Amino acid sequence: QVQLVESGGGLVQPGGSLRLSCLVSGSSISRDYMSWYRQAPGKQRDLVATITSGGSTNYADSVKGRFTISRDNAKNTVVLQMNSPKPEDTDTYYCNTENREAGYNYWGQGVQVTVTS
């Protein structure tokens, strides 16, 4: 069974930095699309960043230039480096792995990020 476990969330001051990690077990991520989403209570889940199996990245306009997504296939891990976070980045962040060829899409349990001074 595929499981995704996020870590690294917590409190961070505006302008600081935070590093979220997602460890995947039960399957190799080497051919997967890996993404980070975020969601506030009562709102839809929004895409933050995606990294393809080839390493191409895509970001929401609101985080471009501040956040960086990366992957380590050997460690089955995807990371979201959050630099210069803003209070509006406060949300629950979710890791996602998708492989359309294999026909699966899995989510982590989410990790809370709170940006406050």
N, C-alpha and C positions, 0 to 999 in steps of 0.2 A: 504494500500500500504506500502510495506517495504521500509524504508529509512535508510541509513547509513550516519552518520555525523562524520567526523574526526575532531580532534582538537589537539592543542599542538605543531604544527609545528612552524618553525621559524629559526632564526640564532643560531648557537651554535659553540663554539670553539672546535677544536680538543682536545680530552681528557676530554671534559665536559660530560654533560648528557642531555637528552631530553626525554620527556614522551609523546607519542602519544596515544590518546584515540579515540575510535570509539563507538558511541552510536547508537544502532539499535532501531528503532521504527516500529510498525506495525506487529511485529512477535516476538515470544520468540526465543532466540538463544540457548536455553538449549540443543537442539539436533543437532545443526549445527556445521559444520567445520568452524572455523573462521581463517582467514589468513590476513597477511599483505604482500602486493606486493610493488614494487617500479619501477619507469620508468623514464628514461631520455628522453628528446625530441628526436624524431626520432629513438628511440630504443624500443626493445620489453619490455614488462612488466615482471619482474622477481619476483619469489617467495622469500620472506624474511623469513617468519616464519608462521607456522601453529599450531593450537591447536585444538584437537579433542573434541568432547562432553565429553569424559572421562578424559580430561586433559592432554593427551599425546601431546608432542610438537616435532616439527621438524624445523630445521633451515638451511638456506643456509650456506655453508662452510664459506663464507666471513664474516658472522656476529656471528658465534658460539663463545660463551664465552663473547660476548660483549652486545648482545641484548637479551631481555627476553620477551616472549609473555605470557600474562595471561588473564584470563576471569573472569567476575563476572556475573553469570547468573541472579542473583537477580536484578542487575542493567542493565542487557542487554548490557553489555559493554565489549569490549576487549581492552587491553592495550599493547603497545609495548614500553618497557623501553629500551632506547638506551644509553648505557654507552660507554665511550671512543670512540665516533664517529670519523671517519676519513673523510678527504675531499672527498674521493671516495664514501662515503655514501650519498653525496648530490644528491637528486632526489625528485620526487613527490611520496609520499607514499599513497597507496590506501588500504582501508579496504575491505574485501570480506567475505560474508557469503554464505555458500553453504549447501543445504540439498538435497541430491540425492533422498532420499525416497519421500520427498515432491515435488521434481522436481523444485527447484528454486536455483538461483545463482544471488546475487545482489552485486553491487559495490557502494562504496562511491564516492564522487566527487574528492577526493584527497587533500593532504595537502603537502605543500612544506617544505622540510628540506634542509637547507644550512649549511654545515660545513666549516667554514672558520676562519682564525685567523685575 
